[in-house]
């Protein structure tokens, strides 16, 4: 079975950079196909010229007129980063139904070997919705990813905008990637939008890639809000690195004063949109917590001392329950009552009975998930590492948190 990969490159002015970017992707595709590393792939590249006021579109059309797997499109006007990439995604979906979408700035270059191998391995290990690599700025020599979580990013945007308004803003001497230890794996940060990978987990929830309200800036922050809404994973992994010429089209021929004035406007607009979307998410979270409270109360009336709101989101799955204490017993009973969940094995490293077995038996089971029924986060981390050593993917290990009912 082939894995379908769509690649979207948004071009503005710098068609030479786009040609170099395409060449990098062609090399990655060719290398993966000849390496016999895994599944066969079908790849299509969509280039979107964002109404460049030069000859970019015609140059790109001429460059790829004889290549059936590279498709060049042009917007009717400059519609910005988010809508430009959404336009490219719509064009891509008319060609194929992608399993993965790789989105790249025209000046971001995937030159290191093993991009696709890394992508497949990360999806298998972490079940991500959005994946970002390490991104090295060729302009500053610093790393641009990851950034703090959404609330901290909002503060970052505010402070940056205030400095712009006071005309004291100097181009960042230190990028967030340097301050947050870019060399470490993160699953609670915002990843830089210069190079992103979207998986089926994301595309199942959304019909486009970005919130279409912004023109420039904060797209990644709004993307994190989208992921948080459905508890999707945004992952940063530094084991692959992309080189970024950093806004080649933005700086091209402009003085620093002109760039500053343009950025001021886009920062202001992005802040307004981010503020609105952030509070919408907060209200969504309040409603979700209210529903959880109602569910806990309902289950408590049935006589349950512990309830597990998270199991409502699982449908027709086979699970192993890890933990046979009070919480594990409660989870086993409630999963057994649920017609949508089949318990195939119940394990615990300390307790044994006719139905509770040693964790070493997990590998003999056919299951979708391992439910960890322990409320101590430290022990959960230990158990998770233990299961991964057995070869169980992180994406299959789920901590099902218990809520105690006040009777």
One Martini backbone bead per residue (centre of mass of N, CA, C, O) as a GRO file, in nm:
protein
  407
    1UNK     BB    1   0.095   0.037   0.023
    2UNK     BB    2   0.055   0.367  -0.031
    3UNK     BB    3   0.194   0.674   0.054
    4UNK     BB    4   0.051   0.996   0.067
    5UNK     BB    5   0.233   1.290  -0.044
    6UNK     BB    6   0.213   1.634   0.032
    7UNK     BB    7   0.350   1.939  -0.116
    8UNK     BB    8   0.386   2.277   0.009
    9UNK     BB    9   0.469   2.587  -0.168
   10UNK     BB   10   0.524   2.926  -0.086
   11UNK     BB   11   0.539   3.191  -0.315
   12UNK     BB   12   0.746   3.507  -0.300
   13UNK     BB   13   0.943   3.631  -0.562
   14UNK     BB   14   1.145   3.366  -0.491
   15UNK     BB   15   1.195   3.139  -0.730
   16UNK     BB   16   1.480   3.031  -0.673
   17UNK     BB   17   1.414   2.920  -0.391
   18UNK     BB   18   1.196   2.721  -0.486
   19UNK     BB   19   1.375   2.545  -0.662
   20UNK     BB   20   1.555   2.453  -0.428
   21UNK     BB   21   1.329   2.329  -0.259
   22UNK     BB   22   1.237   2.118  -0.466
   23UNK     BB   23   1.507   1.972  -0.490
   24UNK     BB   24   1.508   1.865  -0.202
   25UNK     BB   25   1.251   1.692  -0.230
   26UNK     BB   26   1.342   1.516  -0.465
   27UNK     BB   27   1.575   1.386  -0.307
   28UNK     BB   28   1.405   1.261  -0.080
   29UNK     BB   29   1.228   1.080  -0.259
   30UNK     BB   30   1.452   0.925  -0.404
   31UNK     BB   31   1.598   0.813  -0.153
   32UNK     BB   32   1.357   0.652  -0.036
   33UNK     BB   33   1.301   0.468  -0.286
   34UNK     BB   34   1.613   0.347  -0.285
   35UNK     BB   35   1.632   0.234   0.029
   36UNK     BB   36   1.417   0.027   0.138
   37UNK     BB   37   1.265   0.122   0.424
   38UNK     BB   38   0.958   0.083   0.307
   39UNK     BB   39   0.710   0.218   0.188
   40UNK     BB   40   0.545   0.326  -0.060
   41UNK     BB   41   0.532   0.631  -0.262
   42UNK     BB   42   0.323   0.924  -0.316
   43UNK     BB   43   0.418   1.234  -0.484
   44UNK     BB   44   0.318   1.584  -0.448
   45UNK     BB   45   0.370   1.916  -0.587
   46UNK     BB   46   0.276   2.240  -0.460
   47UNK     BB   47   0.275   2.560  -0.610
   48UNK     BB   48   0.234   2.891  -0.466
   49UNK     BB   49   0.165   3.193  -0.606
   50UNK     BB   50   0.133   3.510  -0.427
   51UNK     BB   51   0.115   3.736  -0.637
   52UNK     BB   52   0.371   3.819  -0.773
   53UNK     BB   53   0.536   4.131  -0.891
   54UNK     BB   54   0.663   3.923  -1.093
   55UNK     BB   55   0.802   3.634  -1.278
   56UNK     BB   56   0.756   3.376  -1.105
   57UNK     BB   57   0.524   3.216  -1.232
   58UNK     BB   58   0.650   3.183  -1.518
   59UNK     BB   59   0.911   3.046  -1.427
   60UNK     BB   60   0.773   2.798  -1.289
   61UNK     BB   61   0.615   2.697  -1.529
   62UNK     BB   62   0.864   2.647  -1.708
   63UNK     BB   63   1.027   2.456  -1.518
   64UNK     BB   64   0.744   2.241  -1.478
   65UNK     BB   65   0.590   2.159  -1.752
   66UNK     BB   66   0.723   1.839  -1.760
   67UNK     BB   67   0.605   1.789  -1.460
   68UNK     BB   68   0.348   1.588  -1.325
   69UNK     BB   69   0.430   1.630  -0.995
   70UNK     BB   70   0.420   1.945  -1.061
   71UNK     BB   71   0.221   2.224  -0.933
   72UNK     BB   72   0.120   2.540  -1.063
   73UNK     BB   73  -0.001   2.826  -0.882
   74UNK     BB   74  -0.229   3.119  -0.864
   75UNK     BB   75  -0.323   3.394  -0.716
   76UNK     BB   76  -0.516   3.685  -0.747
   77UNK     BB   77  -0.386   3.755  -0.468
   78UNK     BB   78  -0.248   3.854  -0.179
   79UNK     BB   79  -0.335   3.620   0.102
   80UNK     BB   80  -0.109   3.506   0.249
   81UNK     BB   81  -0.018   3.246   0.444
   82UNK     BB   82  -0.272   3.089   0.529
   83UNK     BB   83  -0.443   3.112   0.260
   84UNK     BB   84  -0.221   3.014   0.071
   85UNK     BB   85  -0.204   2.725   0.196
   86UNK     BB   86  -0.503   2.655   0.168
   87UNK     BB   87  -0.502   2.672  -0.136
   88UNK     BB   88  -0.294   2.445  -0.177
   89UNK     BB   89  -0.465   2.224  -0.037
   90UNK     BB   90  -0.698   2.229  -0.241
   91UNK     BB   91  -0.526   2.154  -0.484
   92UNK     BB   92  -0.423   1.884  -0.372
   93UNK     BB   93  -0.712   1.744  -0.332
   94UNK     BB   94  -0.755   1.730  -0.650
   95UNK     BB   95  -0.517   1.510  -0.683
   96UNK     BB   96  -0.530   1.409  -0.372
   97UNK     BB   97  -0.529   1.196  -0.076
   98UNK     BB   98  -0.361   1.271   0.188
   99UNK     BB   99  -0.164   1.154   0.459
  100UNK     BB  100   0.055   1.379   0.408
  101UNK     BB  101   0.167   1.720   0.494
  102UNK     BB  102   0.410   1.932   0.352
  103UNK     BB  103   0.524   2.247   0.476
  104UNK     BB  104   0.694   2.518   0.292
  105UNK     BB  105   0.901   2.741   0.258
  106UNK     BB  106   1.087   2.871  -0.001
  107UNK     BB  107   1.342   2.913   0.231
  108UNK     BB  108   1.325   2.599   0.303
  109UNK     BB  109   1.574   2.334   0.367
  110UNK     BB  110   1.583   1.978   0.305
  111UNK     BB  111   1.909   1.847   0.322
  112UNK     BB  112   1.886   1.625   0.498
  113UNK     BB  113   1.874   1.309   0.553
  114UNK     BB  114   1.560   1.139   0.620
  115UNK     BB  115   1.278   1.277   0.629
  116UNK     BB  116   1.065   1.043   0.580
  117UNK     BB  117   1.165   0.848   0.791
  118UNK     BB  118   1.119   1.040   1.029
  119UNK     BB  119   0.815   1.082   0.991
  120UNK     BB  120   0.724   0.785   1.025
  121UNK     BB  121   0.855   0.737   1.304
  122UNK     BB  122   0.701   0.963   1.458
  123UNK     BB  123   0.417   0.854   1.406
  124UNK     BB  124   0.455   0.577   1.537
  125UNK     BB  125   0.554   0.694   1.825
  126UNK     BB  126   0.335   0.974   1.857
  127UNK     BB  127   0.077   1.050   1.696
  128UNK     BB  128   0.071   1.301   1.534
  129UNK     BB  129  -0.051   1.608   1.390
  130UNK     BB  130   0.208   1.796   1.445
  131UNK     BB  131   0.532   1.857   1.288
  132UNK     BB  132   0.861   1.972   1.402
  133UNK     BB  133   1.166   2.085   1.337
  134UNK     BB  134   1.460   2.194   1.325
  135UNK     BB  135   1.544   2.555   1.291
  136UNK     BB  136   1.788   2.721   1.096
  137UNK     BB  137   1.917   3.031   1.077
  138UNK     BB  138   2.098   3.195   0.822
  139UNK     BB  139   2.098   3.488   0.943
  140UNK     BB  140   2.169   3.423   1.272
  141UNK     BB  141   2.236   3.109   1.370
  142UNK     BB  142   1.961   3.032   1.490
  143UNK     BB  143   1.694   2.890   1.658
  144UNK     BB  144   1.323   2.885   1.582
  145UNK     BB  145   1.276   2.615   1.747
  146UNK     BB  146   1.070   2.643   1.978
  147UNK     BB  147   0.788   2.756   2.157
  148UNK     BB  148   0.585   2.850   2.363
  149UNK     BB  149   0.301   2.837   2.470
  150UNK     BB  150   0.022   3.012   2.400
  151UNK     BB  151   0.032   3.214   2.636
  152UNK     BB  152   0.333   3.295   2.601
  153UNK     BB  153   0.305   3.382   2.304
  154UNK     BB  154   0.122   3.619   2.360
  155UNK     BB  155   0.331   3.776   2.523
  156UNK     BB  156   0.536   3.788   2.294
  157UNK     BB  157   0.360   3.950   2.098
  158UNK     BB  158   0.307   4.195   2.275
  159UNK     BB  159   0.601   4.283   2.329
  160UNK     BB  160   0.676   4.310   2.031
  161UNK     BB  161   0.465   4.527   1.961
  162UNK     BB  162   0.550   4.744   2.162
  163UNK     BB  163   0.834   4.779   2.046
  164UNK     BB  164   0.737   4.871   1.770
  165UNK     BB  165   0.574   5.123   1.855
  166UNK     BB  166   0.850   5.249   1.990
  167UNK     BB  167   1.089   5.192   1.790
  168UNK     BB  168   1.278   4.948   1.951
  169UNK     BB  169   1.291   4.730   1.749
  170UNK     BB  170   1.496   4.453   1.725
  171UNK     BB  171   1.612   4.203   1.586
  172UNK     BB  172   1.635   3.914   1.712
  173UNK     BB  173   1.899   3.784   1.900
  174UNK     BB  174   1.695   3.577   2.028
  175UNK     BB  175   1.559   3.277   2.002
  176UNK     BB  176   1.346   3.051   2.133
  177UNK     BB  177   1.518   2.801   2.062
  178UNK     BB  178   1.750   2.890   2.262
  179UNK     BB  179   1.572   2.914   2.538
  180UNK     BB  180   1.435   2.594   2.507
  181UNK     BB  181   1.604   2.376   2.400
  182UNK     BB  182   1.631   2.258   2.086
  183UNK     BB  183   1.766   1.964   2.163
  184UNK     BB  184   1.476   1.896   2.261
  185UNK     BB  185   1.199   1.734   2.325
  186UNK     BB  186   0.852   1.839   2.237
  187UNK     BB  187   0.476   1.847   2.349
  188UNK     BB  188   0.427   2.185   2.458
  189UNK     BB  189   0.473   2.342   2.187
  190UNK     BB  190   0.557   2.571   1.940
  191UNK     BB  191   0.596   2.554   1.597
  192UNK     BB  192   0.747   2.643   1.321
  193UNK     BB  193   0.609   2.753   0.999
  194UNK     BB  194   0.841   2.694   0.784
  195UNK     BB  195   0.803   2.376   0.889
  196UNK     BB  196   0.547   2.129   0.824
  197UNK     BB  197   0.357   1.841   0.957
  198UNK     BB  198   0.071   1.662   0.850
  199UNK     BB  199  -0.168   1.446   0.966
  200UNK     BB  200  -0.451   1.259   0.987
  201UNK     BB  201  -0.534   1.372   1.265
  202UNK     BB  202  -0.580   1.662   1.154
  203UNK     BB  203  -0.752   1.609   0.884
  204UNK     BB  204  -1.004   1.490   1.038
  205UNK     BB  205  -1.079   1.784   1.175
  206UNK     BB  206  -0.974   1.950   0.916
  207UNK     BB  207  -1.012   2.131   0.596
  208UNK     BB  208  -0.766   2.295   0.690
  209UNK     BB  209  -0.460   2.429   0.810
  210UNK     BB  210  -0.567   2.727   0.875
  211UNK     BB  211  -0.645   3.008   1.000
  212UNK     BB  212  -0.787   3.256   0.774
  213UNK     BB  213  -0.758   3.550   0.929
  214UNK     BB  214  -0.471   3.579   0.862
  215UNK     BB  215  -0.179   3.710   0.699
  216UNK     BB  216   0.048   3.759   0.934
  217UNK     BB  217   0.112   3.588   1.190
  218UNK     BB  218   0.023   3.343   1.441
  219UNK     BB  219  -0.035   3.068   1.305
  220UNK     BB  220   0.095   2.874   1.512
  221UNK     BB  221  -0.074   2.959   1.757
  222UNK     BB  222  -0.348   2.881   1.626
  223UNK     BB  223  -0.268   2.586   1.578
  224UNK     BB  224  -0.243   2.512   1.877
  225UNK     BB  225  -0.538   2.566   1.943
  226UNK     BB  226  -0.651   2.352   1.757
  227UNK     BB  227  -0.514   2.114   1.898
  228UNK     BB  228  -0.625   2.161   2.188
  229UNK     BB  229  -0.926   2.124   2.133
  230UNK     BB  230  -0.859   1.794   2.045
  231UNK     BB  231  -0.595   1.680   2.168
  232UNK     BB  232  -0.356   1.732   1.987
  233UNK     BB  233  -0.033   1.672   1.858
  234UNK     BB  234   0.246   1.886   1.909
  235UNK     BB  235   0.567   1.830   1.764
  236UNK     BB  236   0.913   1.837   1.872
  237UNK     BB  237   1.208   1.743   1.668
  238UNK     BB  238   1.575   1.754   1.650
  239UNK     BB  239   1.666   1.510   1.449
  240UNK     BB  240   1.571   1.731   1.247
  241UNK     BB  241   1.701   1.969   0.997
  242UNK     BB  242   1.635   2.307   0.889
  243UNK     BB  243   1.698   2.551   0.653
  244UNK     BB  244   1.669   2.919   0.699
  245UNK     BB  245   1.663   3.226   0.531
  246UNK     BB  246   1.458   3.423   0.642
  247UNK     BB  247   1.261   3.616   0.475
  248UNK     BB  248   1.350   3.680   0.180
  249UNK     BB  249   1.091   3.830   0.068
  250UNK     BB  250   1.066   4.045   0.295
  251UNK     BB  251   1.369   4.179   0.264
  252UNK     BB  252   1.359   4.238  -0.031
  253UNK     BB  253   1.465   4.566  -0.078
  254UNK     BB  254   1.435   4.648   0.225
  255UNK     BB  255   1.416   4.839   0.479
  256UNK     BB  256   1.394   4.835   0.814
  257UNK     BB  257   1.164   5.044   0.834
  258UNK     BB  258   0.965   4.906   0.644
  259UNK     BB  259   0.949   4.636   0.788
  260UNK     BB  260   0.848   4.753   1.057
  261UNK     BB  261   0.579   4.874   0.954
  262UNK     BB  262   0.457   4.611   0.846
  263UNK     BB  263   0.474   4.444   1.108
  264UNK     BB  264   0.292   4.612   1.284
  265UNK     BB  265   0.028   4.550   1.141
  266UNK     BB  266   0.035   4.234   1.165
  267UNK     BB  267   0.055   4.220   1.470
  268UNK     BB  268  -0.209   4.360   1.538
  269UNK     BB  269  -0.398   4.166   1.390
  270UNK     BB  270  -0.301   3.902   1.529
  271UNK     BB  271  -0.378   3.977   1.819
  272UNK     BB  272  -0.682   3.997   1.782
  273UNK     BB  273  -0.724   3.704   1.685
  274UNK     BB  274  -0.590   3.553   1.915
  275UNK     BB  275  -0.762   3.656   2.147
  276UNK     BB  276  -1.028   3.538   2.044
  277UNK     BB  277  -0.939   3.234   2.016
  278UNK     BB  278  -0.845   3.187   2.304
  279UNK     BB  279  -1.125   3.239   2.443
  280UNK     BB  280  -1.275   3.023   2.294
  281UNK     BB  281  -1.114   2.792   2.417
  282UNK     BB  282  -1.182   2.850   2.711
  283UNK     BB  283  -1.487   2.802   2.676
  284UNK     BB  284  -1.461   2.514   2.578
  285UNK     BB  285  -1.324   2.411   2.838
  286UNK     BB  286  -1.558   2.473   3.028
  287UNK     BB  287  -1.767   2.288   2.891
  288UNK     BB  288  -1.604   2.028   2.924
  289UNK     BB  289  -1.595   2.035   3.236
  290UNK     BB  290  -1.901   2.031   3.279
  291UNK     BB  291  -1.946   1.757   3.144
  292UNK     BB  292  -1.761   1.597   3.333
  293UNK     BB  293  -1.920   1.661   3.588
  294UNK     BB  294  -2.182   1.525   3.498
  295UNK     BB  295  -2.061   1.244   3.453
  296UNK     BB  296  -1.958   1.197   3.739
  297UNK     BB  297  -2.234   1.222   3.873
  298UNK     BB  298  -2.376   0.992   3.722
  299UNK     BB  299  -2.177   0.764   3.803
  300UNK     BB  300  -2.210   0.801   4.111
  301UNK     BB  301  -2.513   0.704   4.114
  302UNK     BB  302  -2.413   0.400   4.040
  303UNK     BB  303  -2.158   0.360   4.268
  304UNK     BB  304  -1.905   0.501   4.182
  305UNK     BB  305  -1.589   0.608   4.305
  306UNK     BB  306  -1.471   0.592   4.012
  307UNK     BB  307  -1.401   0.792   3.722
  308UNK     BB  308  -1.372   0.804   3.332
  309UNK     BB  309  -1.408   1.033   3.093
  310UNK     BB  310  -1.201   0.937   2.865
  311UNK     BB  311  -1.360   0.671   2.761
  312UNK     BB  312  -1.568   0.814   2.569
  313UNK     BB  313  -1.349   0.840   2.314
  314UNK     BB  314  -1.387   0.526   2.285
  315UNK     BB  315  -1.425   0.301   1.992
  316UNK     BB  316  -1.387  -0.009   1.928
  317UNK     BB  317  -1.172  -0.133   2.150
  318UNK     BB  318  -0.861  -0.284   2.250
  319UNK     BB  319  -0.752  -0.353   2.590
  320UNK     BB  320  -0.505  -0.280   2.834
  321UNK     BB  321  -0.478  -0.309   3.186
  322UNK     BB  322  -0.281  -0.105   3.409
  323UNK     BB  323  -0.380  -0.202   3.707
  324UNK     BB  324  -0.505  -0.343   4.048
  325UNK     BB  325  -0.626  -0.142   4.207
  326UNK     BB  326  -0.876   0.061   4.275
  327UNK     BB  327  -0.858   0.200   3.995
  328UNK     BB  328  -0.826  -0.052   3.816
  329UNK     BB  329  -1.088  -0.189   3.903
  330UNK     BB  330  -1.279   0.037   3.812
  331UNK     BB  331  -1.193   0.032   3.515
  332UNK     BB  332  -1.258  -0.261   3.454
  333UNK     BB  333  -1.563  -0.242   3.517
  334UNK     BB  334  -1.634  -0.008   3.314
  335UNK     BB  335  -1.525  -0.142   3.057
  336UNK     BB  336  -1.707  -0.397   3.082
  337UNK     BB  337  -1.973  -0.220   3.044
  338UNK     BB  338  -1.857  -0.136   2.779
  339UNK     BB  339  -1.926  -0.202   2.443
  340UNK     BB  340  -1.671  -0.031   2.314
  341UNK     BB  341  -1.493  -0.207   2.522
  342UNK     BB  342  -1.215  -0.441   2.519
  343UNK     BB  343  -1.077  -0.660   2.751
  344UNK     BB  344  -0.778  -0.860   2.704
  345UNK     BB  345  -0.605  -0.740   2.958
  346UNK     BB  346  -0.475  -0.775   3.303
  347UNK     BB  347  -0.223  -0.581   3.477
  348UNK     BB  348   0.048  -0.636   3.727
  349UNK     BB  349   0.356  -0.616   3.912
  350UNK     BB  350   0.219  -0.703   4.216
  351UNK     BB  351  -0.048  -0.835   4.122
  352UNK     BB  352  -0.252  -1.141   4.161
  353UNK     BB  353  -0.474  -1.352   3.963
  354UNK     BB  354  -0.690  -1.502   3.755
  355UNK     BB  355  -0.689  -1.204   3.580
  356UNK     BB  356  -0.408  -1.112   3.687
  357UNK     BB  357  -0.107  -1.020   3.530
  358UNK     BB  358   0.185  -0.998   3.394
  359UNK     BB  359   0.329  -0.760   3.184
  360UNK     BB  360   0.477  -0.973   2.993
  361UNK     BB  361   0.189  -1.052   2.844
  362UNK     BB  362   0.123  -0.820   2.646
  363UNK     BB  363   0.267  -0.930   2.379
  364UNK     BB  364   0.022  -1.159   2.348
  365UNK     BB  365  -0.156  -0.923   2.252
  366UNK     BB  366  -0.445  -0.782   2.090
  367UNK     BB  367  -0.412  -0.426   2.065
  368UNK     BB  368  -0.462  -0.071   2.087
  369UNK     BB  369  -0.436  -0.026   2.410
  370UNK     BB  370  -0.288   0.112   2.709
  371UNK     BB  371  -0.426   0.138   3.029
  372UNK     BB  372  -0.342   0.356   3.282
  373UNK     BB  373  -0.433   0.286   3.639
  374UNK     BB  374  -0.291   0.570   3.758
  375UNK     BB  375  -0.242   0.875   3.963
  376UNK     BB  376   0.071   0.871   3.955
  377UNK     BB  377   0.283   1.035   3.752
  378UNK     BB  378   0.554   0.898   3.818
  379UNK     BB  379   0.457   0.603   3.769
  380UNK     BB  380   0.357   0.644   3.483
  381UNK     BB  381   0.636   0.702   3.361
  382UNK     BB  382   0.762   0.432   3.435
  383UNK     BB  383   0.560   0.253   3.282
  384UNK     BB  384   0.598   0.377   3.004
  385UNK     BB  385   0.898   0.299   2.977
  386UNK     BB  386   0.854  -0.006   3.014
  387UNK     BB  387   0.672  -0.042   2.761
  388UNK     BB  388   0.874   0.067   2.548
  389UNK     BB  389   1.084  -0.161   2.601
  390UNK     BB  390   0.866  -0.375   2.478
  391UNK     BB  391   0.762  -0.210   2.201
  392UNK     BB  392   0.558   0.010   2.277
  393UNK     BB  393   0.396   0.259   2.160
  394UNK     BB  394   0.323   0.570   2.267
  395UNK     BB  395   0.037   0.588   2.117
  396UNK     BB  396  -0.073   0.325   2.303
  397UNK     BB  397  -0.030   0.503   2.561
  398UNK     BB  398  -0.274   0.553   2.829
  399UNK     BB  399  -0.382   0.793   3.056
  400UNK     BB  400  -0.638   0.716   3.292
  401UNK     BB  401  -0.799   0.934   3.469
  402UNK     BB  402  -0.916   0.969   3.798
  403UNK     BB  403  -1.235   1.035   3.963
  404UNK     BB  404  -1.358   1.122   4.263
  405UNK     BB  405  -1.647   1.048   4.431
  406UNK     BB  406  -1.882   1.234   4.614
  407UNK     BB  407  -2.110   1.066   4.837
   0.00000   0.00000   0.00000
